[in-house]
Amino acid sequence: MRAPITAVMLKALERPGLGAALTWVGVVGTWLVLVLWGMFALERYGSTPASLDTAPLQWPAASRVVRSSRRPELVMLAHPYCPCTRASLAELSRLTTRLSDRMGVHVLFIRPEGVEAGWEDTDLVARARQIPGAQVDLDEGGREAGLFGMRTSGEAVLYGEDGTLMFHGGITPARGHEGDNVGSLRIVSLLTDGSTDRAESAVFGCGLFDDASPQIP
């Protein structure tokens, strides 16, 4: 049966316009498969969180960030070239607007050793400096990131007045997306009600020390 079927197929392809039509169907089908796969890959990438290291239970004594003993302090580490961090800064701005009298805020932008002067001058750093009450500084060589156990841009820690860790994680619902998220809700709950269901949340962003990322020079 195999030979007759092949012969019929060849004759069909020889019909005017049929071969071109089948080729076009194949091209369109392949294109649709690639588009769907691309959408799936982007969705999976955006919803896959980075792994969290263990943050110190007490404020690192060697940290150069000035901690107040009168209110909790939030520290966020960021990379000046991470596009995902734009959403993290937007959510941080909303938090500071809501909790301006309840916590201090520090945004530290990592500055690797050996980069040229002005390397860190990006729109993200300028955006962070517009957040009311936020102290924006550079983390030379990733020293503070190491002390606080953070390795992802947009990762944050919150410490209480006594220097005890209250929260560790991210404050966006997905990679590069703004909106309601469990991280922000938990911080608000901690600072208004004094408790929360969990003391951490997923963090989405580029690696602070990932030189291989095409989005981070």
C-alpha positions, 0 to 999 in steps of 0.5 A: 500500500505504501507505493500507491499512496506515495504516487497519489501524493506526488500526483497531488503535488504536481497539480497547479498551485497545490504544492505552493499551498501546502508549502504555505500551510507548513510555513504558517504552521511552523510560525504559529508553533514558534510564536506559541513557544515564545509566549510560553517561554516568556511567561515561564521566565517572567513567573520563575523566581530567583532563589533566596539565600539566607539573610542574617537574623540580625542587622550586620554589624559590619554594614555601612548603612546607618540603621535607626533604632527608632523605626524599622529599616528596609534595604533594597539591593539593585543593579543599575542596568536590570530592567526588572528593577523598574517595577521593584522601584515603582512598588517601593515608591508606593510602599514609602508613600503608604508607610513613610512614617513607619520605616526608613528606606535604603536603595543600594545600587551595586557597582562592580570593581573595575568599571569606569567612572559614571558606569552606574549613572542610569535612569534607574538610579535617577528613578530611585532618587525620586522616591520620597525619603529613600537614601540612595547609595552605591554598593562598591564591589557588592560588599553590602549585598554579601553582608545582607545575603542578597544576590538578586536585583530588587531583593529587599530585607526589613529589620525592626527597631532592635535590628532583628530581621522581619522580612526578606524577599521581593515586592513585585508579582512577577519579573518586571511587573507592577501590581498587588503582590504578597511581598508588599502586603506582608511588609504593610501587615508587619508595620501596621498589624505587627504580624504576617503569615510569612516573613518572606516572598519570591523575588524576581529580577536579574542577578546582581553578580551575573555578568553573563546576562545580555541585559547587564553590561 
